[in-house]
Amino acid sequence: MKPEIIEKRPMNVVQVKDALKKIKKRDEELNFRSNRTEEYVNAVAKLKSKEAKELVKKLEDLGIPRLKPEYIHKIIDTMPTSEKHLKVVLQGYTLSVSGENQKKIFAVVKGYL
């Protein structure tokens, strides 16, 4: 049986953790790769599911131009602890965010640290 890709969308580690929980409940066990992934997300995920959803919504609601979902999820994965750290995270992409918008993003993220 070959799996079929239904949709492609970015996910943060909290969403991956939730998806693995559903798969584990459905299948009663995980394969080797899924177990390794579960170990990783349990160690790395810093937010609860509800908090991550709220943060995604708040960051989307800022209406910052060119801030794609994959950038938002990367911000949630790394949870930058300063504006400088946020700038480093965003430098990994071909994206220019003004200093004012970076301050807005960090102000929202700071509420979840």
N, C-alpha and C positions, 0 to 999 in steps of 0.2 A: 504494500500500500504506500503510495507516494502522497505526502501531505500537500495540500493546495494552499497557496498564500491568498488569503481573502483580502487583507488590507495591510498596508505598511504605515506605521505611525510611531513617532518617538515615544519612549517610555523612560521614566526615571526609575531609580532603584527601588523606590517604595512600591511603584506599580508592578515591577517585576516580582517583588516579594509577594504581593497579593496574588498575582497570577500563578506563581508556584504553589501557593497555599491551595488555590482552587484545583490545580492539576493534581496535587498530592491527595486531596480529599476525593476527587473523582476516580483516580487510578489506584489509590491506596499506597502508592509508593512512587519514588522518582528514580529515573535512571542515573547513571554515574555522573554525566554532565550536569544534569539538573540538581543533583545533590551538591556538587561543587559550587554551582551557581547560588544555591540556597545558602550555603555556608558563607559565601562572599556577601550577599545582600544582607544577611543577618548581622554581619560584622560592620557593614558600611552604612546601612540605612539609618539616618539620623532623625527622621520624622515619622510620625504615625500617618496612616493612610488618609485620615480626615484632614490633618494639617497640610499634607502634600497637595491634596485637591484644592484646599483653600488658597494655598500659596500660588499654585498654577493659575487659578482664577484671578487673584489679585495682580499678578504679573501681567496677565493678558489684558486686564482692565486698565493698565497704565497707558495702553495705546501707543507704545513706543514703536516708531517706524522700523521696519526690517527686523524686528525681534521675533524670530521664528520659533515655533514650538520646540524644536530641537535645542535651541539656545536656552529656553526657559527650563527645560528638563536638565540640561547640564548645570545650570545655576543651582537647581534643587539638589542634584547629585553632590555637588561640591560644597554647598552652603558656605559661600565666602564670608570670612569673618571681618573683612574691612573693604573699603572701596578699592584699595590697591589690589587686594586679592581678586575682587570682582573683575577689575580691569585685566588682570592676568588670564582669568578664565575666558573672557570674551576675546582676547587677542588670538586665541586658537582658531578663530573663525574670520572669514572675510566680512567683517561687520564693523562699522564705525558707530559708536554710541557716544553722544555728547556727554560731557562731564555732568551736566544737569540731569540728564536721563540716568546716568550711572548712580547719581545720588538718590534718585527716586527708587531705582531698583534696589539699592542697598538698604534704603529705609524700610522697604517692605520685607526684605529678607531678614533684617536685623530683628524684627518682631518675632521671628521663629527660632532665633539662636538660643 
